[in-house]
Amino acid sequence: MKAYPFIEEQKDLIVDTKELMPFSTKKFGNMVDKNFSVAALVNNGKVNYSIMKQDFLNSGDGKLILTMYNRLHDDKEAEICIVTEESKKGNDKKIFKKIPALCDFIGARCITLVDFLADTSFHVDM
């Protein structure tokens, strides 16, 4: 499979998530426990929070947020963002908040696909 040219040009943006660790394990763990989860759902006693937390950290969303958290720590001036179609509103009764809410908490820019395409003047020649 041939890589897109912009990927070839920016190989430093490719992250292997198999061994992904936060720059501050304790701080990130506290953020997950206190800010990333919906307290009312965690405290109702109907879920095994430790299993749900591990599932979240192993999920695409968890790894995406952790990668952004580390990148912003390493380079506070980085011009990077997360593109998602999720909204901050509602949570579908899930234990962990949606990506835009998590981005707000860690200070990351989060935009929709439509905004990304408009910001980058992306177009497709047919």
C-alpha positions as CSV (number, residue, x, y, z in Angstrom):
1,M,0.0,0.0,0.0
2,K,1.4,3.4,-1.0
3,A,1.4,6.1,1.7
4,Y,-0.1,9.5,1.0
5,P,2.6,12.2,0.3
6,F,1.7,14.2,3.4
7,I,2.3,11.1,5.6
8,E,5.7,10.5,4.0
9,E,6.6,14.1,4.7
10,Q,5.6,14.0,8.3
11,K,6.7,10.6,9.6
12,D,7.3,12.2,13.1
13,L,3.5,12.4,13.4
14,I,3.1,8.6,13.3
15,V,2.8,7.2,16.8
16,D,3.1,3.6,17.8
17,T,0.4,3.2,20.4
18,K,1.4,-0.2,21.7
19,E,3.8,1.2,24.3
20,L,2.0,4.6,24.8
21,M,2.5,6.0,28.2
22,P,1.6,9.5,29.6
23,F,4.5,11.8,30.5
24,S,3.1,11.9,34.0
25,T,1.3,8.6,34.8
26,K,-0.1,9.7,38.2
27,K,-1.4,13.1,36.9
28,F,-3.0,11.5,33.8
29,G,-4.5,8.7,35.9
30,N,-6.0,11.3,38.2
31,M,-7.4,13.2,35.2
32,V,-9.1,10.1,33.9
33,D,-10.6,9.3,37.3
34,K,-11.7,12.9,38.2
35,N,-12.3,14.7,34.9
36,F,-12.7,12.2,32.1
37,S,-15.4,10.1,33.6
38,V,-19.0,10.9,34.4
39,A,-19.1,10.8,38.2
40,A,-22.8,10.0,38.5
41,L,-22.4,6.9,36.3
42,V,-19.2,5.8,38.2
43,N,-20.6,6.3,41.6
44,N,-23.9,4.4,41.1
45,G,-22.2,1.1,41.9
46,K,-23.5,-0.6,38.8
47,V,-20.2,-0.7,36.9
48,N,-16.8,-2.1,37.6
49,Y,-14.9,1.2,37.2
50,S,-11.4,-0.3,37.1
51,I,-12.3,-2.6,34.1
52,M,-14.1,0.3,32.3
53,K,-11.1,2.6,32.9
54,Q,-8.7,0.0,31.4
55,D,-11.0,-0.5,28.4
56,F,-11.1,3.3,27.9
57,L,-7.3,3.6,28.0
58,N,-7.0,0.8,25.5
59,S,-9.6,2.2,23.2
60,G,-9.0,4.4,20.2
61,D,-10.5,7.4,22.0
62,G,-8.2,6.9,25.1
63,K,-5.1,6.5,22.9
64,L,-6.0,9.5,20.8
65,I,-6.4,11.7,23.9
66,L,-3.2,10.3,25.5
67,T,-1.3,11.0,22.3
68,M,-2.6,14.6,22.2
69,Y,-1.8,15.1,25.9
70,N,1.8,13.9,25.4
71,R,2.2,16.0,22.2
72,L,1.0,19.2,23.9
73,H,3.3,18.5,26.8
74,D,6.3,18.1,24.5
75,D,5.5,21.1,22.2
76,K,3.1,23.7,23.7
77,E,3.1,25.6,20.4
78,A,2.2,22.6,18.2
79,E,-0.4,23.4,15.6
80,I,-2.3,20.1,15.9
81,C,-5.9,19.3,16.5
82,I,-8.3,16.4,16.8
83,V,-10.9,16.0,14.1
84,T,-14.2,14.4,15.2
85,E,-17.9,14.4,14.5
86,E,-18.7,14.0,18.1
87,S,-20.3,16.8,20.0
88,K,-19.8,17.8,23.7
89,K,-23.5,17.5,24.3
90,G,-24.9,14.2,25.7
91,N,-22.9,11.2,26.6
92,D,-25.1,8.3,25.5
93,K,-24.9,7.0,29.1
94,K,-21.3,6.1,28.7
95,I,-18.8,6.2,31.6
96,F,-16.3,8.4,29.8
97,K,-17.0,11.8,28.3
98,K,-16.8,12.4,24.5
99,I,-13.7,13.5,22.7
100,P,-14.5,17.3,22.5
101,A,-15.0,17.5,26.3
102,L,-11.8,15.6,26.9
103,C,-10.0,18.0,24.5
104,D,-11.3,21.0,26.4
105,F,-9.9,19.6,29.6
106,I,-6.4,18.9,28.3
107,G,-6.3,22.2,26.3
108,A,-6.4,20.6,22.9
109,R,-8.0,22.0,19.8
110,C,-10.9,19.9,18.5
111,I,-12.8,20.5,15.3
112,T,-15.4,18.9,13.1
113,L,-14.5,17.4,9.7
114,V,-16.4,20.2,7.9
115,D,-14.4,22.8,9.8
116,F,-11.1,21.0,9.1
117,L,-11.8,20.9,5.4
118,A,-12.7,24.6,5.4
119,D,-9.6,25.5,7.4
120,T,-7.3,23.6,5.2
121,S,-9.0,24.5,1.9
122,F,-9.0,20.8,1.2
123,H,-10.6,19.8,-2.1
124,V,-10.8,16.7,-4.2
125,D,-10.4,16.7,-7.9
126,M,-12.7,14.3,-9.6
